[in-house]
Amino acid sequence: MKVELDKNNCIGCGACTATCPDKWEMDDSGKSHIINGTLREDGWEEKDITIEEAKEHQEAADSCPVSVINVKE
């Protein structure tokens, strides 16, 4: 499974970090960051996750007011 973050469209509200602080944090630019994630050239950040981690990341995605977090199989 994979979690992705569209950093270009993140508004930095911090809902994901409040919902899932052990998986998400705010970076120096004031935007969300997947802990141990990898930034792609297109401005998206991604991380391979386990099925067990997917539930927490989905909670973070559901809390995002601009829907910039995706959890995929």
C-alpha positions as protocol buffer text, in pm:
chain_id: "A"
residue {
  index: 1
  type: MET
  ca { x: 0 y: 0 z: 0 }
}
residue {
  index: 2
  type: LYS
  ca { x: 104 y: 360 z: -40 }
}
residue {
  index: 3
  type: VAL
  ca { x: 16 y: 699 z: 107 }
}
residue {
  index: 4
  type: GLU
  ca { x: 59 y: 1012 z: -105 }
}
residue {
  index: 5
  type: LEU
  ca { x: 49 y: 1383 z: -25 }
}
residue {
  index: 6
  type: ASP
  ca { x: -1 y: 1661 z: -280 }
}
residue {
  index: 7
  type: LYS
  ca { x: 233 y: 1911 z: -111 }
}
residue {
  index: 8
  type: ASN
  ca { x: 166 y: 2178 z: -375 }
}
residue {
  index: 9
  type: ASN
  ca { x: -198 y: 2204 z: -268 }
}
residue {
  index: 10
  type: CYS
  ca { x: -153 y: 2145 z: 106 }
}
residue {
  index: 11
  type: ILE
  ca { x: -280 y: 2445 z: 303 }
}
residue {
  index: 12
  type: GLY
  ca { x: -88 y: 2357 z: 620 }
}
residue {
  index: 13
  type: CYS
  ca { x: -390 y: 2337 z: 850 }
}
residue {
  index: 14
  type: GLY
  ca { x: -232 y: 2056 z: 1053 }
}
residue {
  index: 15
  type: ALA
  ca { x: -540 y: 1833 z: 1073 }
}
residue {
  index: 16
  type: CYS
  ca { x: -338 y: 1529 z: 964 }
}
residue {
  index: 17
  type: THR
  ca { x: -71 y: 1589 z: 1227 }
}
residue {
  index: 18
  type: ALA
  ca { x: -337 y: 1631 z: 1497 }
}
residue {
  index: 19
  type: THR
  ca { x: -511 y: 1311 z: 1385 }
}
residue {
  index: 20
  type: CYS
  ca { x: -200 y: 1099 z: 1331 }
}
residue {
  index: 21
  type: PRO
  ca { x: 104 y: 1262 z: 1500 }
}
residue {
  index: 22
  type: ASP
  ca { x: 320 y: 950 z: 1486 }
}
residue {
  index: 23
  type: LYS
  ca { x: 292 y: 937 z: 1104 }
}
residue {
  index: 24
  type: TRP
  ca { x: 260 y: 1307 z: 1006 }
}
residue {
  index: 25
  type: GLU
  ca { x: 438 y: 1631 z: 1098 }
}
residue {
  index: 26
  type: MET
  ca { x: 464 y: 1988 z: 975 }
}
residue {
  index: 27
  type: ASP
  ca { x: 779 y: 2076 z: 781 }
}
residue {
  index: 28
  type: ASP
  ca { x: 979 y: 2401 z: 771 }
}
residue {
  index: 29
  type: SER
  ca { x: 760 y: 2537 z: 491 }
}
residue {
  index: 30
  type: GLY
  ca { x: 449 y: 2510 z: 711 }
}
residue {
  index: 31
  type: LYS
  ca { x: 305 y: 2221 z: 511 }
}
residue {
  index: 32
  type: SER
  ca { x: 234 y: 1863 z: 608 }
}
residue {
  index: 33
  type: HIS
  ca { x: 501 y: 1598 z: 575 }
}
residue {
  index: 34
  type: ILE
  ca { x: 476 y: 1218 z: 585 }
}
residue {
  index: 35
  type: ILE
  ca { x: 734 y: 1104 z: 838 }
}
residue {
  index: 36
  type: ASN
  ca { x: 1004 y: 916 z: 642 }
}
residue {
  index: 37
  type: GLY
  ca { x: 826 y: 997 z: 315 }
}
residue {
  index: 38
  type: THR
  ca { x: 999 y: 1067 z: -16 }
}
residue {
  index: 39
  type: LEU
  ca { x: 940 y: 1386 z: -215 }
}
residue {
  index: 40
  type: ARG
  ca { x: 889 y: 1322 z: -586 }
}
residue {
  index: 41
  type: GLU
  ca { x: 988 y: 1564 z: -864 }
}
residue {
  index: 42
  type: ASP
  ca { x: 620 y: 1645 z: -929 }
}
residue {
  index: 43
  type: GLY
  ca { x: 577 y: 1790 z: -578 }
}
residue {
  index: 44
  type: TRP
  ca { x: 398 y: 1489 z: -433 }
}
residue {
  index: 45
  type: GLU
  ca { x: 535 y: 1305 z: -132 }
}
residue {
  index: 46
  type: GLU
  ca { x: 487 y: 930 z: -93 }
}
residue {
  index: 47
  type: LYS
  ca { x: 561 y: 638 z: 134 }
}
residue {
  index: 48
  type: ASP
  ca { x: 502 y: 265 z: 113 }
}
residue {
  index: 49
  type: ILE
  ca { x: 292 y: 154 z: 411 }
}
residue {
  index: 50
  type: THR
  ca { x: 155 y: -166 z: 558 }
}
residue {
  index: 51
  type: ILE
  ca { x: -211 y: -258 z: 566 }
}
residue {
  index: 52
  type: GLU
  ca { x: -201 y: -194 z: 941 }
}
residue {
  index: 53
  type: GLU
  ca { x: -70 y: 161 z: 889 }
}
residue {
  index: 54
  type: ALA
  ca { x: -329 y: 234 z: 620 }
}
residue {
  index: 55
  type: LYS
  ca { x: -608 y: 286 z: 876 }
}
residue {
  index: 56
  type: GLU
  ca { x: -417 y: 564 z: 1053 }
}
residue {
  index: 57
  type: HIS
  ca { x: -320 y: 729 z: 726 }
}
residue {
  index: 58
  type: GLN
  ca { x: -682 y: 707 z: 605 }
}
residue {
  index: 59
  type: GLU
  ca { x: -792 y: 887 z: 923 }
}
residue {
  index: 60
  type: ALA
  ca { x: -543 y: 1163 z: 839 }
}
residue {
  index: 61
  type: ALA
  ca { x: -675 y: 1173 z: 481 }
}
residue {
  index: 62
  type: ASP
  ca { x: -1034 y: 1195 z: 604 }
}
residue {
  index: 63
  type: SER
  ca { x: -943 y: 1488 z: 831 }
}
residue {
  index: 64
  type: CYS
  ca { x: -787 y: 1691 z: 547 }
}
residue {
  index: 65
  type: PRO
  ca { x: -1017 y: 1978 z: 442 }
}
residue {
  index: 66
  type: VAL
  ca { x: -864 y: 2002 z: 94 }
}
residue {
  index: 67
  type: SER
  ca { x: -833 y: 1627 z: 24 }
}
residue {
  index: 68
  type: VAL
  ca { x: -463 y: 1623 z: -65 }
}
residue {
  index: 69
  type: ILE
  ca { x: -388 y: 1287 z: 103 }
}
residue {
  index: 70
  type: ASN
  ca { x: -449 y: 959 z: -80 }
}
residue {
  index: 71
  type: VAL
  ca { x: -417 y: 605 z: 53 }
}
residue {
  index: 72
  type: LYS
  ca { x: -382 y: 349 z: -228 }
}
residue {
  index: 73
  type: GLU
  ca { x: -338 y: -25 z: -266 }
}
